[in-house]
């Protein structure tokens, strides 16, 4: 039960972090938003590492860490731009496409095999994405494609992270990623820097702290239960995004998002289900690919 609570809190805090980012609007330069989001997550993370007495010298494979940072900060930037122009629930729903991208990329970079059932689920999932994006309609926005591109980069970062965690501690990997993203964002510093007012600064501080807490809750949940068992709880982010988007930004869910989102959720849910079944088959010595 504790694992489900931690996972649920993680989902909620990640959505609240997105609300804070979206609430800053578009008057702050993107590099500042990225910088503050990572910087204010870095501070409590350092104390957390000190409390756990983790050894920084155990960190290795720096090339992969750097690769993950550049890919991850690209995904983060695209998501943050999306938050400015795309409804919260729409962006959150499209972000589930990362599950499809991860399945595809895992074939080429991790040597994993996927069967025809998962391939069909991936195809149906992308159909759901197309329904949401409405590419042939007059109301299609160029910004609508950004969450999809961001999900692709996020998937690439996850693939790299899987390799990193083979030889690195998860918490220390988060610290390396957050530190590098903070430093990379400073490379884009220029005269367009705008010192945020008290309200925007409080939102940036909150986004960093919420992101940190969400990451810790996520890590804790994975320590208590299998990731595939907890995966369906990710769908609660759509519910949170709908209610918080309506409360804070008066955003309503469109029929396209409702239909397309339902297709995506069913497809992702089936992929999670198949992963769970395959894991049981591995334990039983079957391990058939479907």
N, C-alpha and C positions, 0 to 999 in steps of 0.2 A: 504493500500500500504506500509506503514512503517513497518508493521509486516513482509511482504515478503522481504523487503530490509534487515532487521535485520537478518532474518533466512538465507538468501542467503549469507550474510557476515559471519555468523557463520560457515556455511559449508565451505566457502573458507578459512577462518582462520584455521579451524581444519586441512584441507588438507595441507596448508602451514606449519603448525606445524609438520605434518608428514614428509614433505620434509626436514625440518631442522634436525629432528631426523635421517632420512635416510642419510643425507649428512655427518653426523659425522662418518659414516662407522662402522667398528667393532673393532677399536683399543682402544676404551674407554670401561671399564668394565660396564656391564649393570646397576649395582646399582648406578654408578655415573650418568648415563644418566637419570635414574628415579629420582635421588635426585635433579639434576639441573633443570629438567623439572618442578618439584613440587615447589622447593625452589623459583625459579624466577617467578612463578605464585603466590606464597604466598605473596610476598612483595606488589605488586599493589593491591592485594585483601584486605589486611589489611587497606590500605588507602581508598579503596572503601567502606568498612564496616563502617569506621569512618565517611566518608562523609554522608552516609545514616543514621548514628546514630542508628545502630542496636544494640540490647541488647544481649550481649554474655550470660547473665544469663538465657535467654529464651531457650537455648539449652538443650535438654533432650534426654532420651533414648540412653544413651551412648553405651550400648551393641550393638545396631544396627549400630551405627556409626563405632564402632571398627570392627564389622563383615564386613560392607561395605568396609572399608579401606583395610582389608586383601584380600578380594575377588577382589576389584578394582585394587589393586597394582599387583595382579597376572595377571589380564587381561592386564593391562598396560605393564607389563614386556613381556608378550607373544607377544603383538602387536609390541613392540619395537624390539624384536628379529626378528619378521616377516619382519619388514621394512628393516632389513639388508640383507635378503636373498630372499625375495619374491618381484616381481614387484609391484609398488605402486598401479596400477589400479586393479591388481589381488587381492591384500590384501583388498583394499577398497570394492571390489565387494563381496568377501566372508564375509566381516564383516556384510553385510546385513542379514546374517543368524541369527543374534542376534534377529531379529524380530520374527523368527520362534521359537527360544528357549524361548523368553519371553511369547509367546502365550501358549506354552506347560507348562512352569513353573507356569504361572498364574493360571492354573487349580488346581495345587496341593497346592500352597502357598497363593494364594489370593482368592481362591474359585470361580474364574471366569469360565464361561461356553463358549465353542466355538462350533459352529455348523459344519455340514458336509462340507459346502462350504469352510470354513476356513481351515479345516483339509486337504481337497484336495489341497488348495493353499500351505499349509505347505509341503505336500508331493512333489508337483511339485518344490517347492523352493529347497528342499534338493536334488532333482534330478539335478537341476542346479548347486549346489555345487559339486556334484560328477563329473559332466561334466568338471568343472574347475579343480578339483584336479587330474583328470586322474589317479586314483589309480591302474589301471591294465596296465599302459604303462611303458615303460622303462625310460621315462623322469620324472616320479613321484619323487618328492623330499620330504623327511621327513619334511622339513621346510614348505611345502605347507599346512600341516595339522594344523600348529600353529595358523593361523588366525581363523580357525574354533573353536579350543579349547578356544582361547581368547574370541571369540564371546559368547561362553557358559558362561564363567566367567563374561563377561560384562552383560549378561542377568540376571545372579544371582544378580549382584550388582544393577541393575535397579529394580528388585523385592524388594530388601531390601530398596532401596531409596524411593520407593512408600510408604512403611510403615513409613519411617522416616519423609517424608513430610506431613504426617497426623498431626504431632504435632510440626514440626520445620520449620523455615524459609529457603527458598531455598538457598539464598546467604550464610547464616551461615552454612548450611549443606555442601556447597562447601568448605568453609574455614576449617571446621573440617576435611573433607576428605583430602584436600591438606596438612594440617598440619600433620595429621597422616601418610600419605604416605611419607612425607619428613622425619619424624622420623623413620619410619620402614625401609626406604632405608639405613639409617645410621647404622642400626644393621648389615648390610653386609659389613661395612667398614673393610678393611684389608690392608695388605702391597701391594696389587695390585693396589692401588689408583694411578692414573696417572693424574697429573695436566694438564688440556687441554691447548693447544696452543691458541693464540688469536682468530684464526678462529673458532675452535671448541667451545671456550667459548662464542663467539658471537652467534653461532648457538644455544647453550643451553639457553642463555638469550632470544633469539628471540623465541624459542619454548615455554618457560614459559610465556612470554608476549602474544604471539599469542594464546596460550591455554586459558589464562585469558580473553582476548578480545572476543574470540569465545564463551566462557561460558556466558559472560555478554550479548552478542548479542542474544544468544539463549534464555536466561532468559527473555530478553526484548521482544523478538518476541512472547513468550508464554503469556506475559502479554497483548499483543495487539490483539492476535487472537488465536483460538483454535489450539491445537497441531496437531490434525488430518487434519486440513485444510492446515497446513504448511508442513506436512510430505512429500508430493511428491517432495519438494525442496531438500530433502536429496539426491535424485538421481543425482543432479548436481555434487556431489562429484566424481562420476565416470568420468564425463567429465573433471573436474579439474585434477583428478589423471592421466588421460591419457595424457593430454597436458603437465602438469608439469613433469610427469615421463619421457616423451619423451625429453623435453627441458633440464632437469638437469641430467638425467641418461641414456638417449638414449634408453629407454625402449619402446618396441613395444607391442601392444596388440595381443595375440594369438587367433586363431580361437576358441579354447576351452573356453577362457575367454569371447569372444564375444557371443558365443552361450549360455554358462552357465549363463553368466551375464544377458543376455536378459530374460532367464527363471526366474532368481531370481527377477529381477526388476518387471516383470509382476506379479509374485506371491506376492511380498511385496506390490506393488501398489494395488492389489486386496484386500489384508488384510486391508490396510489403507482405501480403499473405503468402505469396509464392516463396519469398525469402525465408519466411518462418517454416514453411513445409520442408524446404530443402535442407534447412539446418537440422530439423528433426531426422531427416533421412540420412544425413551425415552421421549423426549419433548412432543410428541403427545400422549403419554400414551400407546404405542403399545409394544415396547421392546420385539420383538420376536428374538430368537436366531437362526442364520442360519450358 
